């Protein structure tokens, strides 16, 4: 059973789950703390749905997506380069320099990267969004020159961005304190959030996006941080809210304005939405054309890819940026489940080259995700993509369930990999599977050739009416299953 709220905007509700004595209790609770009913007033509760389903979360999410269709704009068709791998400067954290980026461009192009994301650290602070003068002494001119050089190498350029919030020291906060969300007692909310329901704030972001696209010539915007999922209730008297939750209800408007302004000046603009480790808001998804797994532990990668495929479509691009950064089969998990592999590794060795070449050859993110396996109950965990009459199966054991020091182990230890002196590659635990696997979804009247495409190894011919294969592998097995043509 699944419970869902149906409506055209976020609402102040809870969905608590309680497990007790072998029973699960699900609820939808609406917060009426601020509601005062007077004579002849009416109160209408939110519209809800109870969804009965089989297997894992894919089916109820797909049903939920269909039920929400009358309330939301259609999801956007992704731009072509949303399916192509990108490199992000976060491997240097906020300390990257233009020289470091320029020194990487030839290598990035050689291994098949298509975009460069200038992550947090490019700007002076959060809120003003002007180039950091330490890195860009001539301000906009130096910044535009860097973007131009990225373009000269045939690469797209994006920036990391945190819309809706500002640093307390930013000129924006100093010059426009009336734009901020305030608490009931009149104090500024500690998040320094700008009220998305306030018209001057909306107009400000339209102008800022126009500058990003028309002056900086950017190709994409990475909207990042969990705060962008919502906004606190606003009691700022300058905003004349009828309901303090208007700020919260208006967060989709912020995303809408960003997307519509960006594509007005560049129809191929890419808008990535990263909610940093927490689930996305479905009300924001119509205003993005690239999803992202959003800072996952390794055990969450395939789940989050499958989640987005259920919500937004079986061939919607879902980016995973930790490939080759975290230890373990990061590329393999992403590619096999139909995701788009990206990285912020600063050490771009042949390991990256191998897996990016495999991704570029097959591009399973463009294929049709087939929901034929339960992600929780089927073992080994299995995903299947159909593309060009071929089936691509990905089988995974769960080595990450073994006891380890932490759920996140970096490929070269516990830190990022831009300083490799004295570091050795982390030995991630392995788990073996030996036995029979079932290849579901095949035509019973056909025969199929089976290829281990990660190792370019033929595994033989199977019949669709007997779709079983005896295998033995550590951690993962990636198979291409193609119909045999009989003359």
Secondary structure as GFF3:
##gff-version 3
##sequence-region A 1 487
A	DSSP	beta_strand	2	6	.	.	.	ID=ss1
A	DSSP	beta_strand	13	14	.	.	.	ID=ss2
A	DSSP	beta_strand	17	20	.	.	.	ID=ss3
A	DSSP	beta_strand	23	26	.	.	.	ID=ss4
A	DSSP	beta_strand	29	30	.	.	.	ID=ss5
A	DSSP	beta_strand	47	51	.	.	.	ID=ss6
A	DSSP	alpha_helix	57	68	.	.	.	ID=ss7
A	DSSP	three_ten_helix	80	83	.	.	.	ID=ss8
A	DSSP	beta_strand	86	88	.	.	.	ID=ss9
A	DSSP	three_ten_helix	89	95	.	.	.	ID=ss10
A	DSSP	alpha_helix	98	110	.	.	.	ID=ss11
A	DSSP	beta_strand	115	118	.	.	.	ID=ss12
A	DSSP	alpha_helix	140	152	.	.	.	ID=ss13
A	DSSP	beta_strand	156	161	.	.	.	ID=ss14
A	DSSP	alpha_helix	171	175	.	.	.	ID=ss15
A	DSSP	three_ten_helix	177	179	.	.	.	ID=ss16
A	DSSP	alpha_helix	199	214	.	.	.	ID=ss17
A	DSSP	beta_strand	220	224	.	.	.	ID=ss18
A	DSSP	three_ten_helix	226	229	.	.	.	ID=ss19
A	DSSP	three_ten_helix	237	239	.	.	.	ID=ss20
A	DSSP	alpha_helix	246	249	.	.	.	ID=ss21
A	DSSP	alpha_helix	251	265	.	.	.	ID=ss22
A	DSSP	beta_strand	270	274	.	.	.	ID=ss23
A	DSSP	alpha_helix	282	285	.	.	.	ID=ss24
A	DSSP	beta_strand	290	292	.	.	.	ID=ss25
A	DSSP	three_ten_helix	298	300	.	.	.	ID=ss26
A	DSSP	alpha_helix	301	312	.	.	.	ID=ss27
A	DSSP	beta_strand	318	320	.	.	.	ID=ss28
A	DSSP	alpha_helix	330	336	.	.	.	ID=ss29
A	DSSP	beta_strand	340	341	.	.	.	ID=ss30
A	DSSP	alpha_helix	350	362	.	.	.	ID=ss31
A	DSSP	three_ten_helix	364	366	.	.	.	ID=ss32
A	DSSP	beta_strand	368	370	.	.	.	ID=ss33
A	DSSP	beta_strand	381	387	.	.	.	ID=ss34
A	DSSP	beta_strand	390	396	.	.	.	ID=ss35
A	DSSP	three_ten_helix	399	401	.	.	.	ID=ss36
A	DSSP	beta_strand	432	438	.	.	.	ID=ss37
A	DSSP	beta_strand	447	452	.	.	.	ID=ss38
A	DSSP	beta_strand	457	463	.	.	.	ID=ss39
A	DSSP	beta_strand	468	474	.	.	.	ID=ss40
A	DSSP	beta_strand	476	483	.	.	.	ID=ss41
###
